[in-house]
Amino acid sequence: MFELLAPAGDLVRMKYALAYGADAVYAGQPAFSLRARENGFKNLDDLAEGIEYTHRLGKKFYLTSNVIPRNVKVEAFQNALLQAIDLKPDALIVADPGFVGWLRKVRPEVEVHLSVQANTTNYLAAQFWQGLGVRRIILSRELRLSEIVEIKDRCPDLELEVFVHGAVCMSMSGRCMLSNWVTRRDANQGACDNSCRMPYRLYANPEPQCENYQEHVGEFSLQRTDRPELPPIALDEDTWGTYFMSSRDICALDVIPELMKAGLDSFKIEGRTKSVYYLSQVVRSYRMAIDACKQQLESGLPLEIPEESRKAISFVDGRGFMPGFMRGPLPQNYESTHEDAPGGCVAAQVLGYDDATNSCRVNVKNPFGMDDSLELMTPSGQFPCEISSMKNFKGEDVDRLHPGTEGIVFLDGKICKMPENDIFCFFIKRNT
Ligand code: SF4
C-alpha cells in the first residue's frame, strides 16, 4: 500500500528514480508500449538488466505493454509478451481486453495491471476487470477525488493506482487521433508526437514562411460561432506560438492525504521521457510527502504535506500545475503555456566526485557562476552549498560555467557534504 511508482524511460532514469525513493518503476516493452519511439529499453537484454537491478534493491519492476494492437500485430505481440514474461517482471500493464483475457488463460500466474488506456471510470467496470483476474487498475486520469474514493470503497480488495504528477492528455487518457491527424503518427500504437501540447501559429497565407512570421500582438481568443454564450478560449501566444490545446500538468501533492486516507495503493508519476533531474526532484518530493503522511497516519495526527515536498516541486518546470480533475472543475486544464520553475532550476548534473580535492565533475545544464545561490541535491536531501572555485572543460579557472559543457566545481568542505552515492547528485540554482 502507498507505493510510489516512477517512470523508467531507460536504465539511467530507472536508477535515478530508485535512488530518489521510488518503490517501483514502470518501463516500456520494446515496440509494444505507448512510448514505443522514445523507449530506452530497446531489447530483452535491457529489460533483463532493469528487472535484475530493481529486484536487487528489493523493489518492483512493471512492464508497460499497453499498445492497442490491430490484427496484424496480434501474433508478434503475443510472442513478445511470452518472452518478456520469462524475465519475471512483477506485473504487466496491459490495455487491450483481448490480451488481458489471453494472458489470464495462458499465463494465469502473471500479475496483470489494467492500463490507464482502458479508461476505467466507475466501480462496475473495476469489478468487471477484477472478475477477469486483474490485480490492479490504473484509474482514468479524468476522475474526481470523490469518484476514486467510491471505487476504492466498493472494491476494497482491488489494487488501485492513480496518476499524481505529470502531463495529461487533452483527450480521454490517450484514446486520441489528434497526432494521427497532424503528423500521421498513431498515438495508440505508441507513436504520439504530443500534438496537443505543441505551439501553433496562425498564418494568413497558404504557404507559411516561418522566418517572416509576425507575432500577433494583443489579446486573442477563440469563440464558437454557433454558441456565442460559451466562454471564449483565451489564446496566449509566446515566442514559440499558441498552445491552445495544451493541458496543464497534474501536481496532486495536496490530494495525497485524502488519497492515502482512502487507502489508494499506488501513486504514479508520469514522464518516461523527462530528464533525470526532473524525475529525481519529483520522486524526491512525493517520497517525502508519502513518508510524512504515513507517519502521521500511524500516529493518528492530521495529514500534512511537508514544506520540503513543495519546495522540491518548485524547482521543476512544467505547463503550470493543477490537481488534475480530482478537484474539478474542468476548464482550468486547458489554459496554460510553459511556466518556469518558481524556486530555481538545475545548474549541473554531478558526474563524479573526487574526495581528495573535494570537487565534482559536472555536466552543465544551465549557466551558473560563483555568485549564484546554489544548493546540492542528493538522495538524502537538498542542502545549501558554496563553491570555492571552478574550472572549465579546458582546465582553466573560470567564474562561470556554460550549458552543454563539462567542468569541475570545488566545494567549500565546511558547508557541503557529499553522500556516498555521489553520482545521483545535482547542483541547483535558486532564484533570488
Ligand atoms: S496528441 Fe495529446 S491528447 Fe492525443 S494522445 Fe497525444 S498527448 Fe494525448
Residues whose N, C-alpha, C, O or C-beta is under 5 A from the ligand:
A	BS01	SF4	C169 M170 S171 G174 C176 L178 S179 A187 C192 N194 S195 C196
